[in-house]
């Protein structure tokens, strides 16, 4: 199994080449959320994967931590135009979860504690492109940044990397998540500036 996809390892490109159009680099990490930060405790946290047939597999915090851990390094890009280079994470590849439940569906809906949702094609979650992460820069992920666990899908705008994630539901057809229903783009490729519907 790959630890990271080819786009996230090897010789790094220059900063200008790594910055998608319309973005500016930042050293900070702005906190942007659709609602209040939910108080999620590790002893009650769980991650559920539900197939398009309704089959479900659940992992507690300890079970998730017992899975193979990876340490992706990736640039992240927010739809509000900031980008942060070389962010360092620790977590579990979505490929590992899919080994337990082989998906046939083409789409996925991530669901968060607090009610947030976002849709992503299943193809964008495979082959070392997406992780369920719990550690940032060597420390437990802070609640304001999505802790105890969030998604990391760095090749898409960062709203697709759902904070406080509690599960993923696989779907035969695409459905729009929270921000997508408000007019954000259904896919969200930063290199194509897919910020809103119609981009």
Secondary structure, DSSP 8 states (H G I E B T S, - for coil): --SS-GGGSSS---HHHHS-TT-EE-SS-----SS------TTT-EEEEE-TTS-EEEEEHHHHHTS--B--EEEEE-TTSEEEEEEEEEEEEHHHHHHHS----SEEEEEETTS-EEEEEGGGGSSSS-EEEEEETTEE--GGGTTT-EEE-TTS-GGGS-TTEEEEEEESS----HHHHTTB-SS--GGGT--BTT-
